[in-house]
Structure formats: structure tokens, C-alpha cells
Amino acid sequence: MHRSTRPPLAEVLGVEVSLLQSGMGGVAGSELACAVSNAGAAGCAGGYKLVGEALSAMLARLVAGTDRPVGVNLIPEVVGDAELERQVAQVLAETPRRVHLSFFGMPRSPVLAGVAAAGRAAVVQVGTVEDGVRAAASGAVVVAQGIEAGGHLLGTARRDDLVAALRTRVPDACLVAAGGIGSPRQAARALAAGADGVLLGTAFVVAHESRAHPVFKAAVTGAGAHDTVITDVYEIGWPGRRHRVLATSVTADPHQPRTFIGRTVVEGRPYLIPRFSSAVPTEATTGRIEEMALYCGLSCADVPEERAAADVVRGFAPVLARTPVLAGARHPDNRQHPDNQQQVENHGSR
């Protein structure tokens, strides 16, 4: 595949390894984001619904924790246009230019133009070709999420199919593959399909620096791809999205009462967690962790143990580093990986 006119993700974001860390709300705090960036990849802290003092506190830790390129992830559809614009304005005002903005889903308001005008890089995760074309037209890095991914799903296509379709439509865009990538072989497969880098989520859920609850981490490292389901039961707080999670008693019986099953704390503020909440269990969460939303992608089969974030980045560097010597290792054999043979139909949906 011809790549001479298209820079890798590492060059676009000014990092050494063409690897994005997913800005998972709750799980991806400043500690994880900074550890990934300090290791040479592009870390990302989850902004989720944070605004005002809570967002300022997170941004201060992020800027203090690394002097390298790093991102803040925001979610347009859970906050609405006005709040998203407020979040974006706050990030732009309180961080240096090395902090890029990452969006989970295509923004509904013209925030991307404002990000570009401020001289910042933008990353947009999409699940459809149409949204990918729109994101590319704005100059953003486009993350193509396949249904192999853990967490909330933005489309219905497999990762490599979406990457290939987008590469045809936007040949000059910086394109990143997401979903089911837990090994260098899967990363190389995504590059062969047309990607310029990869995004990892599940592999970083179990990183030492992740804020995921220990029970959540243990469930992921002990799981295989067949232990995940696509369902829409965890809808409180984020309705209208299917998500890939580990199978639980809640996914098995969606008719249970919506009673409170736990508590958590976010930036110093306590919250109750009802059954069917989309809230992820973190180290600050107590209660019935095993019933909560344990987001997990098909890549769990390749992440059998908890590791330091730097070790995760180091493992992918031979495939994704922009160093010329290492770049030659981009294309090992393209054999079918067992993860991509898993069933990805809508198990567990209501």
C-alpha cells in the first residue's frame, strides 16, 4: 500500500509511537494519560461531563504530569452543544498547545473549526463512513471504531472493513484503527488495512495507572472474547447506545429493578450508582462491582495480566514507532487472528 504522501499518526501528533490511548471516562485519569505520553505514545484523559472547577483540577494534573503531547477526551452526545462548547473553551484556555482535543463521536456543533483556529490537533472517533468523511474534511485525525471494541459502539462495521472503506473515501486523512487490538499482530493487521496508527482501550483498562476498580481489572484479564456481549442494558446516563461489556447477571436479566447498587466519587463529589448505570466502576467505587458496566473489547484475550502503561507502549513500538529502523516491522504476516473470528452479533441486547 502506498504511504509516501500520508504521515503516520506519530508525526501528526508529535509523538514517537503511532498509538492513541482511549480517553475512557472514569478509568483514564491524568495518571494514565501522562504515563502513556511519557512513554512516547499519545495519552488521553477522560473529560466526560467534567466542567468548571472539576475540569480545571483534572487539566492542572494533566499539564503538570507530562511535558509531552497529550489529549483530553470529550463526548458530544452526553453533554449537548452548549456544554461541549464550554468544555472545549475551558481546555483551550487552561492548557498549552501540546494538549489535543479528542471527541468520542462527531460533534454536533462547529467546535472543530474553533479547535483548528486555536492551533490545536483534533481527534474524532467515528463508527460510520459518513462521519469519518465529515471528520476528515475538518482536518481531524479520524479514529475508525469497529464493533470489536469495548465500551460504547458508534456503528455496526468491523474495524478493518471500516478502515478500508474510509481509506478509499479519504485517502489523505490520518486514519486510526480501534477495536479488538491487544497485540502487535492486530496492530499490524490494522495498518495493512489502511490505518496510520491504532487506538487501545482494553489494554489500558488493566494498566497499573488505570483507575479501574481491581475487580474490573481482574475480570478483564481473566476473560476471553466469548465472555463479552453487545447489549444496551447499561443505559442510565448514556441512553441510545449499544456497548460491548463482559457478560454479567445484569446483561442476563435486564428486567431487574433499578435500585442503587453502589456509590462512587468523581473529583471529590459522591454519587449513587443504580443498576443499569453506564458509570464504570473505578477505584473510588464501592458496592456490587460485578453487576456494573465492565466495558471490555475482544482484545481481552491478548491482555492476560495487569501491566505498566509504559510496558504496553513498549510492546507496540516495534510495529508503530516512527523510527525508520522500526517502521520496517510494520507489516508482518497478515494471517487471520483468532479474535477476529469471534461472533460479533448483538448478543445480550434487549
HELIX and SHEET records of a PDB file:
HELIX    1   1 LEU A    9  LEU A   13  1                                   5    
HELIX    2   2 SER A   30  ASN A   38  1                                   9    
HELIX    3   3 GLU A   53  GLY A   65  1                                  13    
HELIX    4   4 PRO A   76  GLU A   94  1                                  19    
HELIX    5   5 VAL A  111  ALA A  117  1                                   7    
HELIX    6   6 VAL A  129  ALA A  137  1                                   9    
HELIX    7   7 ARG A  159  ARG A  169  1                                  11    
HELIX    8   8 PRO A  184  ALA A  193  1                                  10    
HELIX    9   9 THR A  202  VAL A  205  1                                   4    
HELIX   10  10 PRO A  214  THR A  221  1                                   8    
HELIX   11  11 ALA A  225  ASP A  227  5                                   3    
HELIX   12  12 SER A  249  ALA A  252  1                                   4    
HELIX   13  13 ILE A  289  GLU A  291  5                                   3    
HELIX   14  14 LEU A  298  ASP A  302  5                                   5    
HELIX   15  15 ALA A  309  LEU A  320  1                                  12    
HELIX   16  16 PRO A  324  ALA A  327  1                                   4    
HELIX   17  17 PRO A  338  GLN A  341  5                                   4    
SHEET    1   A 8 LEU A  19  GLN A  21  0                                        
SHEET    2   A 8 GLY A 197  LEU A 200  1                                        
SHEET    3   A 8 LEU A 175  ALA A 178  1                                        
SHEET    4   A 8 VAL A 141  GLN A 145  1                                        
SHEET    5   A 8 ALA A 122  VAL A 126  1                                        
SHEET    6   A 8 VAL A  99  PHE A 104  1                                        
SHEET    7   A 8 VAL A  70  LEU A  74  1                                        
SHEET    8   A 8 GLY A  43  TYR A  48  1                                        
SHEET    1   B 3 GLY A 151  HIS A 152  0                                        
SHEET    2   B 3 HIS A 243  LEU A 246 -1                                        
SHEET    3   B 3 THR A 228  THR A 231 -1                                        
SHEET    1   C 3 ARG A 269  PRO A 274  0                                        
SHEET    2   C 3 PHE A 260  VAL A 266 -1                                        
SHEET    3   C 3 THR A 286  GLY A 287 -1                                        
END                                                                             
